[in-house]
Amino acid sequence: MANYIQRPKGTQDVVPSQSYKWHTVERIVAETAEQFGFREIRIPTFEETGLFVRSVGDTTDVVQKEMYTVSSTGDSTFTLRPEGTAGTIRAILENGILNEGFPQRAYYILSCFRHENVQKGRLREFHQFGCEMVGAADPAADADIIALVKSILDRVGLKNIRLDINSIGCPKCRGEYHKALKAFFEDRKDELCETCHERLERNPMRILDCKVEDCKKIAADAPVILDYLCDDCKSHFEGLQENLRVMGIDFVINPHTVRGLDYYTRTVFEFVTTDLGAQGVVCGGGRYDGLISSLGGPQTPALGFAMGLERLILTMEKQGCEFMEPKGCDIYFVSMGSNAQKKAMELTAKFREEGYYVQYDIVGRGLKPQMKYADKIGAKFVMVLGDSELETGKAKFKNMQTGEQTEVSLDDSILESFGEIYYTMLLDTDEDFRDFVDSFAEDDFELGN
């Protein structure tokens, strides 16, 4: 094996032959978010460390174990973002977006960084799509956020996805719940992992999110927050359920669903699949009504979700979902000799201006190697240019799938001639294009007008 410098552990390369899968999901999530009224926001890759300590919570695994933190010149420390919500809310506050009217809706597609054990669907550099909605307290907003996620999962074609919902209450009702949890776990403290010993003192609710198997078994019998909800939180949770039923969205009330970050309040939800084994959460989110005030802003309700794109693509691959086809080469000009190459360059420029994907030989291959290369890159059509073609002013487009050849003039009419050839090919081979054309015909439109 060659002694190459290799990528860091927990990262991955998206090579050109796989990038079309990312294009598929990125396009779907962005278009769906925009359909629901969200607009894109872009934030820095790193933030002051204090932002994540205050928002994510200093009792979480993310802050205690997983953040990549560096010191800059002077005393400041900065952290590569471990998630997208804190930075997005910081940007909304700093840029005065709260003054632009409620609700504000923002979405992002970004890379995140956590130093954790590498396993299937869990990397140290990963990518998130997320949405944040600010200024909406009604449970209808919770249902709308969930509907957005469901719409995305439906559009990518995922099956056997379950929606789990829960309420983890507000600071008022969580106080009594924490007392009950602490009393429960104190009796089995010796069986808890070392990290959960500290959680027991500082935030016993974090034990419910522990990934250690023994702790998970103990937590399965712990008191549930739904028995401790105050009247307002109970009403909000009932309103969410009613709204989901109105929207025709099936759900399961799972009292063990909690989120791993401290800023969550009231609604939490997860879309879960068993296709990835233990890492079965495709998307998670909820409400965080106290986050904005904890970062120095006014008391403002907010909610959102994050979806790991690597995990989404893994699930799509596992279930055999369709990805959009990578855009290939429409035309490859095979040239023989310097004059023919110049003509190939001239035609390439013209066809690219019309929006076609075109290539020509730039490495000095012979005729057969050029034809093999055109076939390798999946060129739909090939045109051979040599002295004979230049002298007669005519050449042939060869359909690489059918072998059919059509002679055209090498003058200004070539674009129109190829358009007719290309259009005919689409009618013969592309079912979606044929359906599109038929839809015009059914509406009594005349093509070409």
RODO-2510 file (C-alpha; in nm, 4 decimals, decimal comma):
residues 449
     n   res          X          Y          Z
     1     m     0,0000     0,0000     0,0000
     2     a     0,1318     0,3433    -0,0932
     3     n     0,2460     0,5593     0,1939
     4     y    -0,0131     0,8333     0,1401
     5     i    -0,1129     1,0789     0,4095
     6     q    -0,4580     0,9536     0,5043
     7     r    -0,7684     1,1416     0,6159
     8     p    -0,8154     1,1886     0,9929
     9     k    -1,0086     0,9246     1,1844
    10     g    -1,3813     0,9935     1,1889
    11     t    -1,3886     1,1859     0,8616
    12     q    -1,4828     1,0758     0,5119
    13     d    -1,4262     1,1812     0,1531
    14     v    -1,7212     1,2325    -0,0786
    15     v    -1,5684     1,1343    -0,4136
    16     p    -1,7183     1,2515    -0,7454
    17     s    -1,8841     0,9139    -0,8100
    18     q    -2,0838     0,9521    -0,4852
    19     s    -2,1486     1,3258    -0,4743
    20     y    -2,4770     1,2927    -0,6650
    21     k    -2,6268     1,1302    -0,3528
    22     w    -2,5417     1,4424    -0,1547
    23     h    -2,6806     1,6624    -0,4302
    24     t    -3,0067     1,4676    -0,4060
    25     v    -3,0598     1,5107    -0,0324
    26     e    -2,9284     1,8674    -0,0205
    27     r    -3,1663     1,9699    -0,2960
    28     i    -3,4656     1,7973    -0,1367
    29     v    -3,4090     1,9333     0,2150
    30     a    -3,3494     2,2887     0,0905
    31     e    -3,6492     2,2940    -0,1430
    32     t    -3,8782     2,1449     0,1223
    33     a    -3,7626     2,3930     0,3863
    34     e    -3,8243     2,6823     0,1488
    35     q    -4,1703     2,5456     0,0712
    36     f    -4,2427     2,5702     0,4447
    37     g    -4,1240     2,9321     0,4557
    38     f    -3,7639     2,8844     0,5749
    39     r    -3,4681     3,0783     0,4347
    40     e    -3,1040     2,9742     0,4423
    41     i    -2,8613     3,1082     0,7025
    42     r    -2,4840     3,0548     0,7018
    43     i    -2,2816     3,0785     1,0211
    44     p    -1,9113     3,0456     1,1150
    45     t    -1,7489     2,7056     1,1536
    46     f    -1,6240     2,8037     1,5010
    47     e    -1,7666     3,0108     1,7847
    48     e    -1,6540     3,1302     2,1241
    49     t    -1,6547     2,8268     2,3526
    50     g    -1,8854     2,9964     2,6019
    51     l    -2,1694     2,9900     2,3491
    52     f    -2,1872     2,6106     2,3592
    53     v    -2,1312     2,5856     2,7349
    54     r    -2,4246     2,8198     2,7979
    55     s    -2,6585     2,6696     2,5385
    56     v    -2,5791     2,3002     2,5013
    57     g    -2,5102     2,2618     2,8757
    58     d    -2,1977     2,1857     3,0752
    59     t    -2,3428     1,8549     3,1975
    60     t    -2,3808     1,7111     2,8466
    61     d    -2,1401     1,4673     2,6852
    62     v    -2,0963     1,7167     2,4021
    63     v    -1,9454     1,9831     2,6275
    64     q    -1,7688     1,7507     2,8706
    65     k    -1,6084     1,5097     2,6235
    66     e    -1,6664     1,5842     2,2565
    67     m    -1,5861     1,9456     2,1658
    68     y    -1,2823     2,0476     1,9623
    69     t    -1,1578     2,3593     2,1397
    70     v    -0,8509     2,5710     2,0588
    71     s    -0,6948     2,8833     2,2065
    72     s    -0,6318     3,1880     1,9954
    73     t    -0,3804     3,4628     2,0577
    74     g    -0,4679     3,6002     2,3985
    75     d    -0,7112     3,4406     2,6413
    76     s    -1,0051     3,3581     2,4135
    77     t    -1,0959     3,0000     2,3321
    78     f    -1,2888     2,8913     2,0280
    79     t    -1,4725     2,5679     1,9523
    80     l    -1,5566     2,4021     1,6228
    81     r    -1,9346     2,3898     1,6217
    82     p    -2,0679     2,0579     1,7586
    83     e    -2,4215     2,1419     1,6395
    84     g    -2,6031     2,4143     1,4475
    85     t    -2,8712     2,5557     1,6766
    86     a    -2,6564     2,7611     1,9164
    87     g    -2,4695     2,9419     1,6389
    88     t    -2,7894     3,0061     1,4450
    89     i    -2,9627     3,1579     1,7466
    90     r    -2,6524     3,3652     1,8192
    91     a    -2,6613     3,4942     1,4596
    92     i    -3,0331     3,5726     1,4812
    93     l    -2,9724     3,7782     1,7956
    94     e    -2,6584     3,9523     1,6740
    95     n    -2,8042     4,0511     1,3376
    96     g    -3,1316     4,1884     1,4747
    97     i    -3,3471     3,9289     1,3023
    98     l    -3,5777     3,9199     1,6055
    99     n    -3,6920     4,2682     1,5020
   100     e    -3,8132     4,1524     1,1622
   101     g    -4,1403     3,9997     1,2799
   102     f    -4,2461     3,6564     1,4042
   103     p    -4,2116     3,3794     1,3356
   104     q    -3,8636     3,3849     1,1878
   105     r    -3,7625     3,0692     1,0025
   106     a    -3,4043     2,9768     0,9127
   107     y    -3,2471     2,6603     0,7754
   108     y    -2,8858     2,5540     0,7334
   109     i    -2,6695     2,2821     0,5842
   110     l    -2,3347     2,2700     0,7609
   111     s    -2,0505     2,0575     0,8939
   112     c    -2,0235     1,9807     1,2668
   113     f    -1,7440     1,8359     1,4770
   114     r    -1,7511     1,6057     1,7806
   115     h    -1,4725     1,3914     1,9211
   116     e    -1,6560     1,0659     1,9830
   117     n    -1,6260     0,6959     1,9125
   118     v    -1,6437     0,6350     1,5401
   119     q    -1,9070     0,3877     1,4244
   120     k    -2,1562     0,3409     1,1435
   121     g    -2,3542     0,6593     1,0982
   122     r    -2,1473     0,8483     1,3576
   123     l    -1,8407     1,0483     1,2519
   124     r    -1,6206     1,3139     1,4072
   125     e    -1,6878     1,5479     1,1183
   126     f    -2,0470     1,5142     1,0050
   127     h    -2,3048     1,7233     0,8262
   128     q    -2,6364     1,8511     0,9519
   129     f    -2,9422     1,9953     0,7910
   130     g    -3,1428     2,1900     1,0452
   131     c    -3,4316     2,4323     1,0811
   132     e    -3,4952     2,6852     1,3557
   133     m    -3,8260     2,8670     1,4112
   134     v    -3,8279     3,1666     1,6452
   135     g    -4,1250     3,3488     1,7953
   136     a    -4,3966     3,0817     1,7840
   137     a    -4,5268     2,9404     2,1144
   138     d    -4,8380     2,7591     1,9899
   139     p    -4,8263     2,3777     1,9555
   140     a    -4,9264     2,4311     1,5915
   141     a    -4,5650     2,5416     1,5361
   142     d    -4,4403     2,2126     1,6825
   143     a    -4,6675     2,0211     1,4473
   144     d    -4,5537     2,2269     1,1488
   145     i    -4,1877     2,1551     1,2235
   146     i    -4,2646     1,7842     1,2505
   147     a    -4,4645     1,7998     0,9255
   148     l    -4,1598     1,9513     0,7539
   149     v    -3,9414     1,6597     0,8637
   150     k    -4,2014     1,4057     0,7565
   151     s    -4,2324     1,5721     0,4174
   152     i    -3,8559     1,5418     0,3651
   153     l    -3,8490     1,1758     0,4677
   154     d    -4,1442     1,1038     0,2390
   155     r    -3,9786     1,2818    -0,0537
   156     v    -3,6526     1,0890    -0,0225
   157     g    -3,8596     0,7693    -0,0107
   158     l    -3,7859     0,6336     0,3373
   159     k    -4,0131     0,3608     0,4722
   160     n    -4,0721     0,2111     0,8163
   161     i    -3,9953     0,5369     0,9971
   162     r    -4,1601     0,5895     1,3352
   163     l    -4,2268     0,9279     1,4953
   164     d    -4,1720     0,9297     1,8725
   165     i    -4,2918     1,2338     2,0672
   166     n    -4,2619     1,3312     2,4309
   167     s    -4,2774     1,6363     2,6553
   168     i    -3,9948     1,7042     2,8985
   169     g    -4,1839     1,9910     3,0571
   170     c    -4,0644     2,3353     3,1611
   171     p    -3,8324     2,4408     3,4455
   172     k    -4,1353     2,4621     3,6743
   173     c    -4,2464     2,0986     3,6419
   174     r    -3,8971     1,9606     3,5886
   175     g    -3,8007     2,0608     3,9410
   176     e    -4,0330     1,8013     4,0939
   177     y    -3,9366     1,5491     3,8292
   178     h    -3,5664     1,5900     3,9042
   179     k    -3,6348     1,5157     4,2700
   180     a    -3,8143     1,1942     4,1750
   181     l    -3,5367     1,0916     3,9357
   182     k    -3,2659     1,1604     4,1899
   183     a    -3,4423     0,9511     4,4517
   184     f    -3,4842     0,6660     4,2013
   185     f    -3,1223     0,6622     4,0811
   186     e    -2,9763     0,7101     4,4295
   187     d    -3,1026     0,3624     4,5206
   188     r    -2,9035     0,2126     4,2286
   189     k    -2,6131     0,4536     4,2239
   190     d    -2,3514     0,1777     4,2514
   191     e    -2,4736     0,0305     3,9200
   192     l    -2,4403     0,3555     3,7253
   193     c    -2,1369     0,4469     3,5165
   194     e    -1,8889     0,7018     3,6479
   195     t    -2,0200     0,9797     3,4241
   196     c    -2,3751     0,9245     3,5506
   197     h    -2,2567     0,9678     3,9093
   198     e    -2,1797     1,3293     3,8236
   199     r    -2,5035     1,3639     3,6262
   200     l    -2,6960     1,2438     3,9283
   201     e    -2,5760     1,5447     4,1267
   202     r    -2,5974     1,8091     3,8546
   203     n    -2,8742     1,6998     3,6143
   204     p    -3,0273     1,3534     3,6723
   205     m    -3,2288     1,3836     3,3501
   206     r    -2,9039     1,3366     3,1560
   207     i    -2,8879     0,9784     3,2843
   208     l    -3,1900     0,8983     3,0665
   209     d    -2,9764     0,9757     2,7621
   210     c    -2,6753     0,7662     2,8672
   211     k    -2,5553     0,5188     2,6022
   212     v    -2,3994     0,2739     2,8510
   213     e    -2,6055    -0,0456     2,8406
   214     d    -2,6327    -0,0930     3,2199
   215     c    -2,7476     0,2664     3,2652
   216     k    -3,0026     0,2262     2,9845
   217     k    -3,1520    -0,0809     3,1549
   218     i    -3,1813     0,1012     3,4867
   219     a    -3,3300     0,4119     3,3225
   220     a    -3,6010     0,2008     3,1576
   221     d    -3,7782     0,1745     3,4952
   222     a    -3,7267     0,5369     3,6001
   223     p    -4,0195     0,7754     3,6646
   224     v    -4,1516     0,9415     3,3483
   225     i    -4,1811     1,3151     3,3017
   226     l    -4,5382     1,2918     3,1679
   227     d    -4,6567     1,2170     3,5214
   228     y    -4,5080     1,5458     3,6451
   229     l    -4,6161     1,7953     3,3779
   230     c    -4,7718     2,1200     3,4932
   231     d    -5,1099     2,2181     3,3495
   232     d    -4,9585     2,4457     3,0819
   233     c    -4,7132     2,1816     2,9592
   234     k    -4,9821     1,9139     2,9644
   235     s    -5,2136     2,1367     2,7578
   236     h    -4,9337     2,2116     2,5110
   237     f    -4,8564     1,8418     2,4656
   238     e    -5,2229     1,7571     2,4139
   239     g    -5,2458     2,0375     2,1578
   240     l    -4,9492     1,8936     1,9682
   241     q    -5,1146     1,5520     1,9535
   242     e    -5,4406     1,7004     1,8284
   243     n    -5,2594     1,8984     1,5575
   244     l    -5,0669     1,5928     1,4400
   245     r    -5,3913     1,3985     1,4090
   246     v    -5,5443     1,6819     1,2064
   247     m    -5,2427     1,6694     0,9722
   248     g    -5,2687     1,2915     0,9405
   249     i    -4,9273     1,2271     1,0970
   250     d    -4,8983     0,9050     1,2965
   251     f    -4,6986     0,9168     1,6200
   252     v    -4,6048     0,7168     1,9270
   253     i    -4,5862     0,8761     2,2714
   254     n    -4,2509     0,7572     2,4042
   255     p    -4,1830     0,8833     2,7586
   256     h    -3,8183     0,7757     2,7269
   257     t    -3,7497     1,0106     2,4357
   258     v    -3,5194     1,2891     2,5530
   259     r    -3,2721     1,5005     2,3650
   260     g    -2,9039     1,5098     2,4540
   261     l    -2,8741     1,8883     2,4877
   262     d    -2,9789     2,0942     2,7880
   263     y    -3,1648     2,3703     2,6071
   264     y    -3,4735     2,1604     2,5220
   265     t    -3,8095     2,2254     2,6910
   266     r    -4,1578     2,0791     2,6439
   267     t    -4,1830     1,9055     2,3051
   268     v    -3,9100     1,6640     2,1988
   269     f    -3,9394     1,4269     1,9043
   270     e    -3,7415     1,1747     1,7035
   271     f    -3,7927     0,9997     1,3715
   272     v    -3,6524     0,6520     1,4234
   273     t    -3,5551     0,3606     1,2005
   274     t    -3,4193     0,0168     1,2884
   275     d    -3,2187    -0,0050     0,9648
   276     l    -2,9089     0,1465     1,1264
   277     g    -2,9107    -0,0696     1,4381
   278     a    -2,8352     0,1203     1,7553
   279     q    -2,7913     0,4461     1,5626
   280     g    -3,1529     0,4525     1,4549
   281     v    -3,2445     0,8207     1,5025
   282     v    -3,2712     0,9771     1,1572
   283     c    -3,3786     1,3155     1,2882
   284     g    -3,4457     1,4741     1,6264
   285     g    -3,5682     1,8048     1,7543
   286     g    -3,8025     1,9904     1,9801
   287     r    -3,8731     2,3142     2,1591
   288     y    -3,6212     2,5342     2,3439
   289     d    -3,8159     2,8289     2,4793
   290     g    -3,5416     2,9363     2,7207
   291     l    -3,2421     2,9287     2,4858
   292     i    -3,2661     3,2820     2,3499
   293     s    -3,2931     3,4391     2,6950
   294     s    -3,0004     3,2264     2,8184
   295     l    -2,7872     3,3817     2,5435
   296     g    -2,8775     3,7358     2,6453
   297     g    -3,1853     3,7942     2,4306
   298     p    -3,5469     3,8558     2,5343
   299     q    -3,7667     3,5681     2,6477
   300     t    -3,8702     3,4242     2,3104
   301     p    -4,0181     3,0852     2,2228
   302     a    -3,8222     2,8805     1,9707
   303     l    -3,8033     2,5289     1,8293
   304     g    -3,6330     2,3289     1,5590
   305     f    -3,4603     2,0082     1,4569
   306     a    -3,1381     1,8702     1,3118
   307     m    -3,0913     1,5854     1,0658
   308     g    -2,7594     1,4091     1,0091
   309     l    -2,7067     1,3858     0,6336
   310     e    -2,4625     1,0929     0,6506
   311     r    -2,7156     0,8967     0,8505
   312     l    -2,9964     0,9939     0,6137
   313     i    -2,7972     0,8761     0,3105
   314     l    -2,7043     0,5507     0,4866
   315     t    -3,0702     0,4812     0,5554
   316     m    -3,1671     0,5656     0,1980
   317     e    -2,9015     0,3272     0,0656
   318     k    -3,0140     0,0541     0,3037
   319     q    -3,3746     0,0893     0,1895
   320     g    -3,2913     0,1151    -0,1797
   321     c    -3,4203     0,4705    -0,2194
   322     e    -3,3646     0,6455    -0,5508
   323     f    -3,1086     0,9202    -0,5947
   324     m    -3,1202     1,1642    -0,8811
   325     e    -2,8981     1,0632    -1,1693
   326     p    -2,5605     1,2375    -1,1854
   327     k    -2,5463     1,4725    -1,4849
   328     g    -2,3310     1,3146    -1,7543
   329     c    -2,1799     1,4246    -2,0823
   330     d    -2,4294     1,5133    -2,3565
   331     i    -2,1760     1,5357    -2,6380
   332     y    -1,8143     1,4298    -2,6764
   333     f    -1,6286     1,5709    -2,9768
   334     v    -1,3636     1,3278    -3,1019
   335     s    -1,0976     1,5182    -3,2944
   336     m    -0,8240     1,3945    -3,5265
   337     g    -0,5534     1,6541    -3,5892
   338     s    -0,4931     2,0113    -3,4771
   339     n    -0,7463     2,1732    -3,7100
   340     a    -1,0166     1,9287    -3,5994
   341     q    -0,9347     1,9991    -3,2357
   342     k    -0,9794     2,3720    -3,2934
   343     k    -1,3185     2,3007    -3,4525
   344     a    -1,4062     2,0807    -3,1530
   345     m    -1,3153     2,3660    -2,9194
   346     e    -1,5292     2,6086    -3,1212
   347     l    -1,8307     2,3753    -3,1193
   348     t    -1,7832     2,2945    -2,7518
   349     a    -1,8051     2,6645    -2,6632
   350     k    -2,1239     2,7073    -2,8681
   351     f    -2,2949     2,4027    -2,7230
   352     r    -2,1979     2,4907    -2,3651
   353     e    -2,3504     2,8350    -2,4131
   354     e    -2,6773     2,6578    -2,4943
   355     g    -2,6585     2,4618    -2,1692
   356     y    -2,5323     2,1265    -2,2958
   357     y    -2,2703     1,9290    -2,1022
   358     v    -1,9850     1,8921    -2,3510
   359     q    -1,6291     1,7583    -2,3534
   360     y    -1,3571     1,7147    -2,6135
   361     d    -1,0094     1,5608    -2,6177
   362     i    -0,7437     1,7655    -2,4369
   363     v    -0,4793     1,4979    -2,3758
   364     g    -0,3923     1,3952    -2,7323
   365     r    -0,5570     1,0532    -2,7513
   366     g    -0,6041     0,8604    -3,0731
   367     l    -0,9427     0,7813    -3,2259
   368     k    -1,0123     0,4536    -3,0457
   369     p    -0,8953     0,5763    -2,7012
   370     q    -1,1178     0,8818    -2,7409
   371     m    -1,4168     0,6634    -2,8253
   372     k    -1,3442     0,4407    -2,5245
   373     y    -1,3179     0,7474    -2,2998
   374     a    -1,6458     0,8868    -2,4330
   375     d    -1,8117     0,5551    -2,3527
   376     k    -1,6510     0,5456    -2,0068
   377     i    -1,7876     0,8877    -1,9079
   378     g    -2,1328     0,7958    -2,0401
   379     a    -2,1479     1,0422    -2,3286
   380     k    -2,4921     1,0340    -2,4908
   381     f    -2,3639     1,1431    -2,8313
   382     v    -2,0272     1,1448    -3,0051
   383     m    -1,9174     1,3397    -3,3119
   384     v    -1,5945     1,2504    -3,4911
   385     l    -1,4140     1,5461    -3,6509
   386     g    -1,1293     1,4975    -3,8944
   387     d    -0,9976     1,6409    -4,2211
   388     s    -1,2821     1,4828    -4,4211
   389     e    -1,5527     1,6377    -4,2020
   390     l    -1,3856     1,9781    -4,2142
   391     e    -1,3602     1,9651    -4,5943
   392     t    -1,7231     1,8624    -4,6541
   393     g    -1,8634     2,0749    -4,3729
   394     k    -2,0664     1,7790    -4,2540
   395     a    -2,0294     1,5311    -3,9646
   396     k    -2,2379     1,2736    -3,7840
   397     f    -2,3804     1,2636    -3,4331
   398     k    -2,3711     0,9059    -3,3078
   399     n    -2,6223     0,7992    -3,0422
   400     m    -2,4019     0,5925    -2,8114
   401     q    -2,6958     0,3921    -2,6780
   402     t    -2,8582     0,2899    -3,0062
   403     g    -2,5655     0,3304    -3,2486
   404     e    -2,7843     0,5422    -3,4774
   405     q    -2,5957     0,8149    -3,6679
   406     t    -2,7389     1,1423    -3,8000
   407     e    -2,5493     1,3659    -4,0423
   408     v    -2,5613     1,7410    -3,9796
   409     s    -2,3951     2,0500    -4,1245
   410     l    -2,1108     2,2104    -3,9304
   411     d    -2,2564     2,5590    -3,9802
   412     d    -2,4855     2,7686    -3,7588
   413     s    -2,7692     2,5186    -3,8076
   414     i    -2,5861     2,2541    -3,6029
   415     l    -2,7397     2,3665    -3,2722
   416     e    -3,0937     2,3435    -3,4091
   417     s    -3,0195     2,0069    -3,5705
   418     f    -2,8788     1,8637    -3,2503
   419     g    -3,1724     2,0005    -3,0501
   420     e    -3,4093     1,7924    -3,2614
   421     i    -3,1894     1,4826    -3,2238
   422     y    -3,1607     1,5307    -2,8482
   423     y    -3,5328     1,5936    -2,8086
   424     t    -3,6140     1,2732    -3,0002
   425     m    -3,3753     1,0753    -2,7801
   426     l    -3,5456     1,2074    -2,4647
   427     l    -3,8865     1,1086    -2,5970
   428     d    -3,7564     0,7568    -2,6638
   429     t    -3,5624     0,7013    -2,3401
   430     d    -3,6762     0,9397    -2,0649
   431     e    -4,0140     0,8459    -1,9179
   432     d    -4,0313     1,1585    -1,6994
   433     f    -3,9680     1,3829    -2,0006
   434     r    -4,2292     1,1964    -2,2038
   435     d    -4,4849     1,2425    -1,9255
   436     f    -4,3931     1,6112    -1,9107
   437     v    -4,4535     1,6486    -2,2855
   438     d    -4,7802     1,4561    -2,2617
   439     s    -4,9026     1,6925    -1,9902
   440     f    -4,8665     1,9836    -2,2340
   441     a    -5,0420     1,7898    -2,5075
   442     e    -5,3333     1,7129    -2,2755
   443     d    -5,3713     2,0852    -2,2081
   444     d    -5,3844     2,1566    -2,5846
   445     f    -5,0500     2,3365    -2,5883
   446     e    -4,8428     2,3218    -2,9041
   447     l    -4,4815     2,2279    -2,8439
   448     g    -4,2345     2,4774    -2,9781
   449     n    -4,4670     2,7761    -2,9466
***
